[in-house]
Amino acid sequence: MKQEQTFHQTRRLGQNFLYDPNILRKICTVAELSKEDHVIEIGPGKGSLTEHLSRSSGKVTAIEKDKRLRNFLDEKFGEFPNVRLVYEDILKSRLRHFSCGGKMKLVSNLPYNISTPILLRVLDEKEFFSKIVVMLQKEVAERISSVRGRKSYGSLSVLLQSCFSVEIAFGVSRRAFHPSPDVDSAVVILDPLESPAYPASIEKTFRAVTRHAFSSRRKTIRNSLGNFFDKETVEQALSDSGIEPGRRAESLSIEEFVKLAYGFHKAGQ
């Protein structure tokens, strides 16, 4: 108890701890957990979600960067045989290293200050996950689930939706946390597609083209890509993919980004 009284959250680490038991139960429900599941949790904080996950799944690996929480968490989960606590920086780790064979589920209230890098890390290791349920800042949740034509549609929308079906499960008020953050949140479900929208042979090109296309949102797709690729190559790739050079990135569908990536791949970019 003393550890909990003396520990102070650090905003630099995005520490806003979720306490609402109804929200914790809803997260476990939408994650469709069973005793066969190995769950990865990033940023367990004081372990409120960890405890719920341990009751519903076979094994939980909770990865916490803040070693000040070590004594508290070790004591709290000392008698939980299915909870493994790992104290390291997730951005310096490989998620696959926590696998015990078979696919895992990622269920987590992600630290908001590093949620995008974590999602990109998950994208890199997507083949190791059968389901992902994460709480995010509402703005980020809307961005990754956005459809083309909206201002919120961007490179992260395209990159994630090319590999996952993305659905906002429910919203979460800032009042469910302590301390209360300055923003509301949402729980998002990412279910892996049977196969990505692109073949593995052009994955690197697809990601690069997508990122660069959204680098200057007010510019046309031709000008945005022209900042990173040879202009003749850009013109040829646009021509081969049948995409009008005067369009902007937010107007392109995922399928069109795939066609565009094929064009650049063909040109050896």
N, C-alpha and C positions, 0 to 999 in steps of 0.2 A: 504493500500500500504506500509506503514511503516513497518508492521510486515513482509512482504515478503522481504523487503530490508535488514532487520536485522537478519533474520533467517539463520542459517548456518547448512547445512547437517552434519550428524554424521556418519562417516564410520563404527563405532562400531555397529550402528543399520542398516547397509546395505542400507543407504539412497542414492539412485541414482534415481532422479525423472524423470519420462517419460513425455516428452512434445510434441513429434511428433504427430500432429493431425491425420495424415493418419494411423499411427499405432494404435492410440486410437480407431479410427473408425473400423479398421479391427478386433480388439479384440471384440468389441461389435457385429460385424457381425457374427463371428464364434461362439459366445456365443448364437446366435439365440434367442435374448431377445424379450420379449413381455410385454405388460402392466399387464400380469398375474404373472410375475416373481418377486420373492423376491430375491435380489442379496446380497450376502455377499462379502465385499471387505476387504482384510487384508492389512494394511499398505497403506492408501490412500495418504500419503505424503501431497502435496499441493492441491490435489483434482482434478487433470486433468482428470484422468480416472473416478473418481466419478461423475463428471459433465456429461460426456458422458453416463455413466450407468443410471443416473437419467432420461435422456431424452428417453431412450429406454425401461426401465423397470417400474414396478409398485412401487417398494420400494427398497431402497438401505440401508443396514446397513454397515457403514464403521467403521472398528475397528483400532484405531491408538494407539500405545504404547507411542509415544513421546508427552508428554503433553505440550511441548513448542509450538506445532502447534495448540493448542486448540483455542486460540483467533483468529488466522487466519482462521481456518476451520469454527468455529462458525459464524464468520462474513460472510464468503464466501457463506455458505449454509443456512444462517438464513432464507432466503425466499424460500427455496426448501422444500416444504411440504412432499416430499417422501424420503428425506434423513435423516437418523438417524445416529448421530455420537456417537461412544462409545470409551472412552479413557481407555483402559486396555491392559494388556499383553495377546495376544492370546494364548500363551503357558500355561497360568494359567487359561484359560477360557474353557468352553464347548461350542462348536459351536451350539449344539442343543438348548441351552438356548436362542438363537436369533431367533428361529423359531416362526412363527406366525400361525402355522398349515400348513400342506402341505409341499412339498419339496422345497428346496432352490437351487439356483445356486451360485457357488463360482466363481467370476471373479476378478482376482487380478494380479497386478505386485508384486509378493511376495518378501519380503526382502530376499536377497540372502544368508545372513549369517544364516538364520533359515529356509530356504526353505524345507530342509529334515524333520526336526521335524514337520513342519506344514503339510507336505504331510502325515506323519505318523498319525498325529492327524485327518486329513480328513479320512484316512483309518479306524480309530477307529469309526468314525461317518458317514460312507459312506451311511447309509440308509436314511440320512436326505437330500441328494443331488441328483438332477436330472441331473446335468451337472457341470463340473468343467473346467474352462479355466484359465490357469495361465501362466504368463511369468516367465521363469526360466533362470538361467545361461545355456548357450548352452550345456556345458558339462553335467549338471544334466538332461537336457531335453533328450540328447542322451542316457544317462544311463537308465532312466526310460522307454524309448521306445525301448531299445535294445533287440535283440533276442539272444537265447542261442548260444554259440560258440564264441561270441565276447568278447573282453577284457572288454568292457563297461557293459556287462551283469552281474548283481549282485543281492544282496538280495532285493534292492529297486525295481529293474525290476520285479522280481518274485512276490513280495508282491502286488505291484500295478496292474500288469497285471492279477493277479488272480481274481481281482475284477472289473477292468475297461478295456475297450479298450483304448489304449493310442496312440495318433497320434500327431506328430509335425505338427502344422498348417502352420507356417512360421517363418523364422528367423528375428531377429531384430539387426541392427547394434548398436554398443556402442555409435554411434554419435546421437542416438535418445534420449539420456539421458543427464541430467545435475545434478551433474558433470558426465563426461563420465567415466564409469567403465573400468576396465582393461580387460574385457571379452565381447564377444558378447552374445546375448541372443536368446531365442526362445519361441514362444507361443505354449503351449501344450494343447490339448483337452483330457479330461478324461471322457468318457461316461460309466456310471455304467453298468455292465453286468446284464442280467436278474437275475442271481444268481451267487455267487462266485464259483470258481473252486473247492472249498472244502465245506463240510457241517459244520455248526456251531459247531458241537460236537468236531471237531478236529482243530478249528481255532487257538487256543492257541498253540497247538503242531506244527501246520504248520508254524506259524511265528517263533517259537523258532528253529525248525529244519532248516528252510531257513536261518535265521541269522547265526547260528552256522556253517552251511555248507560252507558259504562264508568267515568265519573268518580267514582262512589261505588259500588263493587262490592257493598257489603253492603246497599245500598238497592234497593228495587224499581225497575223500569224507569220507572214513573210518577213516583216521587220523584226519581230521578236526572235525568230530563229536565225535571222541574218546577223544577229549580234554574237552568235556562237558557231555558226557553220559558214562555209564558203557560200557566197550568194548564188553561184551557178548550181551548186548542189541543192540549195533550198528550192530554187525554181524547178529543178528537175524532179525533186521528191514531191513537191506540191502537184506538179503536172501528172506524175505517175500515179498519185493517189486520188486524183480527181477533186482536189480541194481548192476552192477559190482563194487566191493569195490575199484578197482583201478582207477575209473573215478574221474574227478574233478567236482566241483560244477557247473562251467560254461557250462558243457556239458549236464546238466540235463534240461529237459523241465519242464514246470509248472505241467503238468500231472504227471511226475515222482516225483516231490517234494510232490505232494498230496499222491501218493502211499507210499512214504517214511514216510510221517507224519502218515499215517494209521498204518504203521509198528510200529512206536514208541508209538502211541496211544494204540495199542493192547498190547504193553509191559508195559503199565501203566506209561509212561514217560510224 
